[in-house]
Amino acid sequence: MKQILYILIALFSAGMFAQNQSLFEQGNQLYNQGKYAEAIEKYKAILETNNHSEALYFNLANAHYKLNHIAPSIFYYEKALKLAPEDQDIKNNLAFAKNMTIDAIDTIPDAGFSKVIKKITDIMSFDDWSKVAVASVIIFVLLILLYYFTYSTNKKRLAFITSNIFLFIAAISLLIAFHKYNLSQKDKPAIIFAQETVIKSEPNNRSQELFRLHEGTKVQILDTINQWREIKLADGKTGWIEKEDIKEL
């Protein structure tokens, strides 16, 4: 019975893949014909099957960009960049899309020790730092075993020094991995989708207006209260926005 179930699942998956591939090709054909709205519908039909890829998001963003849809184009470029952070085409097109936004927000640069930590942390992903930590621990254990079971003084000294080096590497890698994980947990970016929205001092319509934002601006979500989201801009400003005016990445 289980074998039949596995076969049915495999057949369903294969059929879904073939259908999505057909939709993707149809979307590309419509895009090349200049029928951008129709292409968007094809791409979105793929998303409804919970199929995600940087190519799909990239093409979807390109179609929105052609229609001057500022917020959706930036939103999908950002989604594509999350899956392919080193893709230069995505970065270039995202920069073009951001040029259409109204809000000019300065980014607070990292300085001093925090800048150094950020550069080191960004060298690898959380998974890669974790792998380095595990590999270093394994090497440390092997070197400790070599230290205890060898009789050569020189080999003992070399094994002791090298094992401590790998123990240090393991500890640092583990700390960086946890730091990167914590950063990723706090990272909740969103894009403003409202043409213009009012940012309030408190999560209610009666509170003071702090400033206004426009579509396409990227923010960080700090907190959630009912239908309100506390956001933070790249320049450090914070405030409350209605949930319907933004879309979380």
N, C-alpha and C positions, 0 to 999 in steps of 0.2 A: 504493500500500500504506500509506504514511504517513497519507494522508487518511482511509482506512478506520479506522486505528488511533485517530486523533484523534476521529473520530465515535464510536467505541466507548467511548473514555474519557469523552467528553462525556455520552453516554447513561448510562454507569455513575454518573457524578458526579450527574447530574440525578436518577437513581433513588435514590441514597443520600440526597440532600438531601430528597426527598419522603418517604422512609421515616423519616428522623430527625425531620422536621417532624411526621409522624403520631405518632411515639413521644412527642414533646414535648407535643403536644396531649392525648394519652392520659394522660400523667403529670399534666398540669395538671387534667384532669377528675377523676382519682383523688384528687389533693390536695384539690380543692374538696369532694369527697365524704367527706373525712376518712380516706381509705385511704392513709396516708402511706407505709407499708412497700411497698405495691404501686407507688406513685408513684416511690419511690426506684429500684425495679427498672427501670422504664421509662427514667428519666433515666440510669441506669448503662449501659443498653443503648446509649444514644447515645454515651457516653464510650468504649465499646469500639470504636466506629468512628473513634476519634481526632478526634471533633468536639468543639470546646471553645468556650464562650461565657460571658460573665458572667451572662446570663440563666439558662443551664443550671446553672451552679454555684450561683447565688443560690437557685433553686428547690429544688435538691438539698439545700442547707444548710437551707432553711426546713423541708423535710420531716423532716430529722434533728432539727432543733430541736423540732418538734412531738412527736417521740418521746423527747425528753430525751436524745438522743445527743450528749453534750457535745463530745467530740473531733471526730467527723465534721462536726458543724455548724460549728464554728470553722474546721476545715480547709477546707471548701468556701466559707465566707464569705471567708476569706483568699485563696483561689484567685480568687474573683469580684472581689475588691478589686484584685488584681494586674492584671486586665484592664480594670477601670474604677475607677481610684484616686480619682476625685472623686465617685463615686456616694454620695449621702447615705443612701439607703435601706440599702445594703450596710453602711455604717459604723454606722448605728443598730442594725441587727440583729446585727452582730458584737459590739457593746457589750453587748447583751442576753445573747448567748450566753456572753460572757466572765464575766458575773455569776454563771454557774452553776459556774465553776471554784473549786477549793479553794485553790490556791496564791496567796498575796498577795505579789507581787514588785514592789518599787519600781524605777522606771526612773531610771537615772543621767542627770540633765539635762545637755545640752551647755552649756558656759559659755565666755565670752570669745571669742577669735578663732575657735575651732572652731564655735561657735554661728553666727557671722556667715557663715562659709564654707558651713555646711550650708544656711542659709536661701537663700543665693545659688545654690548648686548645685541646690536643689529647685525653683527657679523654673521650669525647663524640663527636658525629658527629654534623654537623651544624644543622640538624633537631632536634636532642636531646637538644642541647643548646637553640634552639628557643622554644621548648616545655616547658623547665624549665622557661624561661623568661615569657611566656604567663601564665603558671600556677601560677607563683609568683605574677604577676599583678592581677590575679583574686582573689587570697588569700588576697592581699593587699587591694583591694576594699571591700571585705567582712569584713575585720577587721576594716576598716575605718567606714563602716556602723554600725558595732557593737559598735565602739567608740562613734558615735553620738547618737545612740538609747538606749544605756544602761545608767542606773543611778548609778550603783555601781562605786565608786571611784577606787577600786582595779581592777575591770574589765576594766575600762577606761584606767588605767595606763598600764595594761597588753596588751590591744588591741593596744594602741599607740606604745609601744615599739616593739611588734611583727610585726605590720604593717610596721614599718620603716626597720626592718630586712628583710622582704620579698621585700620591695621596693629596698633595696640595692642588694639583690640577683637577682632581675629582671634586674636591671641596669647592673650588672656585667655579667650576662648570655647573655644579649643583646650585650654587647661590645664584648664578646668572640665569639658569633655567627657571628657577622659582621667580626671580625678578621679572623675567620676560613673560611668564605665565600670569603674574599679577597685573602686569601692564595690559596684557590681552584681555583680561577679565574686566578691567576698568575702561577699555576702549569700546565705546558705544557710539560710533559715528552715525550721523543722520543728515539728510539733505532737506532743505526748505523747499516745499512744493507749492506753497501759496505764493501768488504773484507778489503780495505784500502782506506782512504779518506784524502785529504789535507784540513786543516783548514786555512782559509785565514784571513788577517787582515781587509779586506774590501770585500763587496759583488761583487767582480769581479775577473776574472782569472788572471789579471795583478798584483794584489796586493801581498804583501809579504806573504810567507808561515810561519805560526806561529808554527804549530806542526801537527802531523798525528794521526788519530784515526783508530781503527779497529772494525770489526763487533761485535755486542753484547754490545757495550758500551752504557750506558744510559746517556742522556744529557737533559738539559732543554732548550726549545725554548724561546728566549727572544723577537725576532723581526722577521719580514718577509719583504723582499724586492724582488719582482719579483720571480725569481727561486732560491733565496738564503734565508737561515735561520741563524739568529744569535743564537748561542748556548752558554750554560754555563755548565762547568763541576762541579763535586762535590767539586773539590779543588779550585774553583773560577775562573779558566781560562775561557776566552771567545774568540769567533772567529766566522767566517762565513763559512758555509758549503752549498754545493749545495743540493737543495731540494730532488733530486732523490736518494741521498745517505742515507737518514734517513726515518724513518716511525714513525709518531706521534701516541702516545698511545691514 
